[in-house]
Amino acid sequence: MTASSVAEALSCLSDVEIQQILSELDPRHLPGLRHEWNFWGRASQLPPRGDWRVWLMMAGRGFGKTRAGAEWVRSIAETDGAARIALVGASLHEARSVMVEGESGLLAIAPEGERPIYAPSLRRLVWRSGAQAMLYGAAEGESLRGPQHSHGWADEIAKWPGGNDAWDNLMMGMRLGSQPRIVATTTPRPVPLIRRLVRKDGVIVTRGRTVENMGNLPGTFLAAMEANYKGTRLGRQELDGELIEELDGALWRRDLLERQRVRMAPQVARMVVAVDPPASAHGDACGIVAVALGTDGRAYVMADATVSGVGPEGWARAVAQAAMVHNADRAVAEANNGGAMVESVLRAADLTLPLRLVHASRGKVARAEPVAALYEAGRAFHCGAFPELEDEMCGLLVGGAYEGPGRSPDRADALVWAMTELMLGVRGEVRVRGM
């Protein structure tokens, strides 16, 4: 988790320790702490050090992006009378209602005596220092063609209409002052502008999660968000601040997985735990996935019990544990890297249920294609969210390539073996030896 603010760190101390620290400060400075952002802001909300032109803050909802953007603008406007600042929202209405007039906007955070003069009809703010800010809406991107600025705050750029065009017009106007800079605050979405910026040299990217701001959010809100969205694509994007991209030609797409997500399975007719053992003693992860066959004839992924960094005894115990927890009636294990070893290791771990060793004669993607078709046909579901497994599934591409996390889709491969056992039977590409 991101480092806490100075204020949060102080709150963890005893009253005696706090009084000791405050007694060492100049009493004249204490009232000013209320508006001292370096005191209240978390490290991830403070401007990066060094020479940068674009700072992209890409974080979950409620992280404090608006407050961070507004405080950065305030720090410029109060100290640089020559600053000419562009405030760009997705629309002019959002620039006004969020960036200026909102609960964390420029008017709300200003100290007494430093509040800018706001002229809504002119779309302008003027600070006592002489600094000025103009409001723009990305929906009217041509309005950015012509004006010049020294600084810019671009809010929620992932939802800008025609994002690239508006951004380019903004950048071409950043030609005042000795070091023009832009702060962009947004919840991530895999739109062209975001994908372009995260890959661009010279862009400093800050990432953050909603829960990092838990001290300023209602506990009931956080609990509801976790219960409803944890691990889902929407939750990972909107709460965890992850940029989740779709790959062209992927066997599974994330919107399909979201449609196939349920809270619980019906009555279970069979339960299988499948394992994709690592090729070496301490190599890749050992994929372990539990899948149920419901009495409705559909398959339900119940658990991803994959383990990493353990030897044969370690992953064998994990398989036996998963089988016991989920009351499995069979284990299925890929045996291409030594069937006798796989069997002996699993038996040594007190795996007592029937074991089927399967030998793959085709590549991982070829084996996965009929399983992906089960999802398309509405015959396979996920009971809950399995982010790491789903990332691997979405990294398997038609044609045989894998572009997901890690070197190998170990979790996805275990899923394929379990689904094949329950839904597809013994197919031509698999040679089976019963135990």
Beta strands, then each sheet from edge to edge (+ up, - down):
strand 1: 54-59
strand 2: 84-89
strand 3: 117-119
strand 4: 124-126
strand 5: 132-137
strand 6: 151-155
strand 7: 181-186
strand 8: 203-208
strand 9: 261-262
strand 10: 268-276
strand 11: 287-294
strand 12: 299-304
strand 13: 330-334
strand 14: 355-360
strand 15: 380-383
strand 16: 430-434
sheet 1: 3+ 4- 5+ 2+ 6+ 7+ 1+ 8+
sheet 2: 9+ 15+ 12+ 11- 10+ 13+ 14+ 16-
end
